[in-house]
Amino acid sequence: MESFASLFEQQLSPLLNVREGDVIEATVVAVDNKYVTVDAGLKSEASIAANEFKDETGTVAVKVGDVVKVAVKAVEDGNGETRLSRGDALRIAAWEELEGSLESAEVLTGFVYGRVKGGLGVMYKNVRLFLPGSLIDVRAVRDFAPFDNKSVEFRVIKVDRRRNNIVISRKAVLAERSGEDNKAIIERMQEGNVVSGIVKNITDYGAFVDLGGIDGLLYITDLSWKRVKHPSELLTVGQEIEAKVLRFDQEKHRVSLGLKQMLNDPWVGIADRFPEGTRLHGKVSNLTDYGAFVELESGIEGLVHVSEMDWTNKNVNPSKVVKLGDEVQVQILEINPEKRRISLGMKQCQANPWTEFADRFKKGDRISGQIRSITDFGLFIGLEGNIDGLVHVSDISWVVSGDAAIRNYKKGQDVEAVIISVDVEKERIALGIKQLDMDPHSNFLNDNDRGSIVTGTVKEVTADNVVVTLADGVEAVMSARDSSTEKVDDATKVLAVGDSVEAMITNVDRKTRLITLSVRAKDNKDEAEAVKRVKQAEKASGTTNLGSLLQDKLSQG
């Protein structure tokens, strides 16, 4: 009896010390598709649903002989059976772990199982946690979708067993790491440093590069020293590159990167390599309305302005002269290393038709050509070398006014002209048609200089002035006071259009082609000559008169 009592007490002892909710150890004695049977040394073995032992892949993660922790749900359920739970044991252990992490500030990892009111639901070892929307990130998050079914790191910030509530924060982890990362980033992102990164996005204006915790922007202008139309010509998403830090804004965490700065600047020493006047070949790299860009070497381009493409056509369309990729000969006209500009010329590599013309023809030579265009100010005549000469309206006719004379010519008409001047530098050739004939004005003055008595016809008459035609292409003017010997205030009272008038040339301005007449001066001259003739006649006859004697006496004093 004493041995039986001792044995009974030993068997009953575990039962007396185990209470509902305790976590105890049990040995797996059997495993099948539905249940895992364990022996915890209690009144009976317990069968636990196999689902409580499955891992993330859905596989039962225990085998016979394993020792596992289980929670006591009932020592004796009234049917003589012990009820145990693997899930409850895990939850209890997880709660204890979570409570401990609240004190230690340990960073844990959970799985987002879905969205809940005000935030996200996170599962940690069978314990549901609450991640408020405001604590998901250091920046406001409006779209929770990217976090669905993803693992997240967190810190426990509140545990309430009574309400079965645990609040966590992902923001706290990010903020701490951000502080640590910022220090490392600032050290790495000093201007001039070379950093490594991966191209994560390409746009029309550049590329974004992941530098590990911060993005850098690589502008298209900093990709290469040569012209780049689109960043995709040089970069691809996912490509690992090294670049130089050009600028770093610590407050805004903005990094500007440069790829071309990793290479030597081709503009250094450019003036020594390409002295002005040098002729060389290059490839057309870009066309615009105002000219063509020619690549002289990698990273070095110069502009051939439209005015420097052709000697004779200043407004030619560049695309009609060259094509992209064409190899052309150019001359260095000007280099500005500070502004990184090179002015090139194509026409300078060809013979200058203006110089050739000046070498062949001189002032006064007669040439012929076809009228290419007619403007208000003159005629443009096509000449050798595909250049034009201008006959100004004032050089069309000696006799007819410019406006009237220009109407006698038509586009395409062949004409002859005289070279008046050639200006190679300004690319101008002045021609004259009237110079083919003698100037009637000059011819007239050769025979009738100042003091001559001439006869003409009144062409126009006003109160103040009279215009007199002296010959074809020769006109003169006379003031009202000179239109008569008598005092005249209104010339229309003594002369009319069509009247013949005899007068003296009192002034000649060959430069302005102005001839001035005077009837008064002519009459005074006639009177003086008449007196002279009388005196000569009297002297010859030996006679005199009382008036003459008196005049002589008075003159003698």
Secondary structure as UniProt FT lines:
FT   HELIX           2..17
FT   TURN            20..21
FT   STRAND          23..31
FT   STRAND          35..39
FT   STRAND          46..49
FT   HELIX           50..53
FT   TURN            56..57
FT   TURN            64..65
FT   STRAND          67..74
FT   STRAND          83..85
FT   HELIX           86..104
FT   STRAND          108..116
FT   TURN            117..118
FT   STRAND          119..124
FT   TURN            125..126
FT   STRAND          127..132
FT   HELIX           133..135
FT   HELIX           145..147
FT   TURN            148..149
FT   STRAND          151..160
FT   TURN            161..164
FT   STRAND          165..169
FT   HELIX           171..188
FT   TURN            191..192
FT   STRAND          194..202
FT   STRAND          206..210
FT   STRAND          215..219
FT   HELIX           220..222
FT   HELIX           231..233
FT   TURN            237..238
FT   STRAND          240..249
FT   TURN            250..253
FT   STRAND          254..258
FT   HELIX           260..262
FT   TURN            266..269
FT   HELIX           270..273
FT   TURN            276..277
FT   STRAND          279..288
FT   TURN            289..290
FT   STRAND          291..297
FT   TURN            298..299
FT   STRAND          300..305
FT   HELIX           306..308
FT   TURN            314..315
FT   HELIX           318..320
FT   TURN            324..325
FT   STRAND          327..336
FT   TURN            337..340
FT   STRAND          341..345
FT   HELIX           347..349
FT   HELIX           353..360
FT   TURN            363..364
FT   STRAND          366..375
FT   TURN            376..377
FT   STRAND          378..383
FT   TURN            384..386
FT   STRAND          387..392
FT   HELIX           393..395
FT   HELIX           402..406
FT   TURN            407..408
FT   TURN            411..412
FT   STRAND          414..423
FT   TURN            424..427
FT   STRAND          428..432
FT   HELIX           434..436
FT   HELIX           440..447
FT   TURN            450..451
FT   STRAND          453..461
FT   STRAND          465..471
FT   TURN            472..473
FT   STRAND          474..479
FT   HELIX           480..482
FT   HELIX           491..493
FT   TURN            497..498
FT   STRAND          500..509
FT   TURN            510..513
FT   STRAND          514..518
FT   HELIX           519..541
FT   HELIX           546..556
//
